[in-house]
Amino acid sequence: MLPWLSFEKAKECLLPGVPSQDHNMVTGANKGIGLETVRQLAAVAGVTVVLTARDVKRGTDAVASLALPNVVFHQLDVQDSDSIRSLVDFICAKFGRLDILLSGQAMNMIQGVIKTSYDKARECLNTNYYGVKRVTEGLLPLLKLSTYGARIVNVSSLRGELWRIPNEQIRKELGDIETLTEQKIDGIVDKFFHDLKNDMLEVNGWSMMLPAYSISKATLNAYTRVLAKNYPNMCINCVHPGYVDTDINWHTGTLSVEEGAKGSVLLALLPAGSPTGRYFDQTEVAKF
Ligand SMILES: NC(=O)c1ccc[n+]([C@@H]2O[C@H](COP(=O)([O-])OP(=O)(O)OC[C@H]3O[C@@H](n4cnc5c(N)ncnc54)[C@H](OP(=O)(O)O)[C@@H]3O)[C@@H](O)[C@H]2O)c1
C-alpha cells in the first residue's frame, strides 16, 4: 500500500453527510472507451463520476463536452505518484470513500511497441500494469470503506489471454490462482525485461505479437485475480472491450465506443454476489 493513506486514516475521512445510497466512482479518461464509459455511468441515477486525465486541458474539455452535472474532473497521471496522491486526497475530502474504480488507461503506443524498444516497453508496462497497481493501491483504503462492497474494473485486452503465450511455464505461473502473488507477477515482468534486453523474447516463448502490450495485459489480468482473492467482499474483474474504433488502433476498430463501454459499465454496476476475479470478453465471462 502506498504510504500516504492508511485504512485507519481513511476511516477518519468518512464524512457524516455523505448519503450512503449514492455511489461515486473514479475512471479515466478524456477520450475513447473511457470517456464513453463516463457518459454511460453518469446516466445512472445516484452516481457521481470523477473523470480523470493526465492533461488538465484535455480532461476539462472532456468534462465540458459531456455537460453533465454529476461528472467532475481531477487530474491523474498513472505514472506519477504525486498525481495519484492528489487524487486520493481529493476523493477522501469530497466523498470520504470510493465505491467504483475503473482503470485501463493505455498509451497510444502500439506502433512503438511493435518494434519493442526497451524504453517504450518500460513505458507500456509502467502505464498498463504498474500504473493500474499504483492507483488501485492508493485508493484501496477508500474502496474498503464503500458501504456496499466496492467494484473494481480493469480494462484489459484479448492480447493478454494466456493461450497466446507460447511459454508453458509462464502460462502456468500466471494462470495458477492458488499460488499466484503480486511478487510472482512482478517477477514475471522482470523476466520479460531481462529477455527483452538480451534479445531472447522469441526463444524464451513470449508472445511476439505486441510483446510489451500483451504482457502488460496478461499481468494486469493476473493482478486482478490476486486482488479478487484478497478482497472477497468486493467485485473485482477485468474486461476486454472488443475491437473498438478509437485512437489506440487508428480507428480501425469495428465496434463503436458505445458498444466498447458496455462491458465496463456492466462490471461497474454488478449487484452484490456477482462474479469476482473473472475475465470478461465484452459482457460474457471468458477464459483468462
Ligand atoms: N480500442 C480497442 O480496440 C481496445 C481493444 C482492447 C483493449 N483496449 C483497451 O481499452 C482501454 C481504453 O483504450 P481506448 O481504445 O479507449 O484508447 P484511447 O482512445 O487511446 O484512450 C487511452 C486513454 O488513456 C490515457 N492515458 C494514457 N496514458 C496515461 C497516463 N499515464 N495517465 C493517465 N491516462 C493515460 C490517454 O490520455 P491522453 O489523451 O492524455 O493520451 C487516453 O485518454 C485501454 O486499456 C486499451 O488497452 C482497447
The ligand as a Gaussian input file, in Angstrom:
#p B3LYP/6-31G(d) Opt

LIG

0 1
 N       -9.834000       0.164000     -28.695000
 C       -9.678000      -1.162000     -28.713000
 O       -9.931000      -1.841000     -29.734000
 C       -9.173000      -1.862000     -27.495000
 C       -9.024000      -3.260000     -27.563000
 C       -8.574000      -3.941000     -26.445000
 C       -8.309000      -3.231000     -25.286000
 N       -8.431000      -1.863000     -25.258000
 C       -8.133000      -1.185000     -24.005000
 O       -9.145000      -0.251000     -23.704000
 C       -8.597000       0.797000     -22.896000
 C       -9.025000       2.137000     -23.451000
 O       -8.424000       2.278000     -24.739000
 P       -9.042000       3.190000     -25.893000
 O       -9.232000       2.306000     -27.054000
 O      -10.179000       3.980000     -25.357000
 O       -7.769000       4.115000     -26.194000
 P       -7.581000       5.706000     -26.337000
 O       -8.770000       6.318000     -27.006000
 O       -6.233000       5.872000     -26.962000
 O       -7.561000       6.211000     -24.828000
 C       -6.487000       5.940000     -23.980000
 C       -6.579000       6.878000     -22.814000
 O       -5.540000       6.560000     -21.850000
 C       -4.996000       7.795000     -21.418000
 N       -3.657000       7.639000     -20.851000
 C       -2.544000       7.188000     -21.459000
 N       -1.503000       7.231000     -20.611000
 C       -1.954000       7.724000     -19.459000
 C       -1.361000       8.026000     -18.203000
 N       -0.057000       7.818000     -17.965000
 N       -2.140000       8.505000     -17.203000
 C       -3.444000       8.721000     -17.422000
 N       -4.076000       8.478000     -18.589000
 C       -3.338000       7.987000     -19.592000
 C       -4.993000       8.648000     -22.680000
 O       -4.808000      10.007000     -22.353000
 P       -4.130000      11.054000     -23.396000
 O       -5.264000      11.577000     -24.243000
 O       -3.538000      12.064000     -22.478000
 O       -3.110000      10.290000     -24.199000
 C       -6.383000       8.333000     -23.220000
 O       -7.355000       9.133000     -22.600000
 C       -7.084000       0.542000     -22.866000
 O       -6.757000      -0.133000     -21.685000
 C       -6.846000      -0.375000     -24.055000
 O       -5.707000      -1.186000     -23.862000
 C       -8.865000      -1.167000     -26.333000

